[in-house]
Amino acid sequence: MRTRLTLHPGQDGAKQLCVQYGDRLVCVRYRYDEQKKRRYKTVELIVEENAGSLFRVRRQTATA
């Protein structure tokens, strides 16, 4: 499958989903499956939000 179009909230083609999902909507993607001859509309949503500092990445050190 390949993505042909990515829309952000407020753009034509995403307005109805923006009404449905509100501030949780990040983007709408139109994906195409050429083998099955199908078009899929997918949404990216924010499902959790936490306040606080940025996360820290732990580095693993090699011990010999």
C-alpha positions in Angstrom: 0.0 0.0 0.0 1.2 3.5 -0.7 0.1 6.9 0.7 -1.0 9.3 -2.0 -2.3 12.2 0.1 -1.8 13.4 3.7 -4.2 16.1 4.9 -4.0 18.1 8.1 -7.0 19.2 10.2 -9.1 21.9 8.5 -8.1 21.0 4.9 -10.7 19.9 2.4 -11.2 16.2 2.8 -10.4 16.3 6.6 -13.0 18.8 7.8 -15.7 16.3 8.7 -13.1 14.2 10.6 -11.9 17.3 12.4 -15.5 17.8 13.6 -15.7 14.2 14.7 -12.3 13.9 16.5 -11.6 17.5 17.4 -8.1 18.4 18.8 -7.1 14.8 18.9 -6.9 14.6 15.1 -3.3 14.9 13.8 -3.7 14.0 10.1 -5.8 12.1 7.6 -4.1 9.8 5.0 -5.5 8.3 1.8 -3.8 5.0 1.1 -4.1 2.9 -2.0 -3.8 -0.8 -2.4 -3.1 -1.4 -6.1 -3.4 -5.2 -5.9 -6.9 -5.1 -4.3 -8.0 -2.0 -6.1 -9.0 -0.4 -2.8 -8.7 3.0 -1.2 -8.4 3.4 2.5 -8.9 6.6 4.6 -6.9 6.4 7.8 -6.6 8.9 10.7 -3.8 9.6 13.1 -5.1 10.5 16.6 -3.6 11.6 19.9 -4.8 9.1 22.5 -2.8 10.3 25.5 -1.1 13.5 26.6 1.2 13.8 29.6 2.6 17.0 31.1 6.2 17.1 32.3 9.7 17.0 31.0 10.9 15.2 27.9 11.7 11.6 28.2 15.3 10.4 28.6 16.9 7.8 26.5 18.9 5.3 28.5 22.1 4.1 26.9 23.3 0.6 27.4 27.0 0.3 27.9 28.8 -2.8 26.8 30.6 -4.6 29.6 33.3 -7.0 28.8 
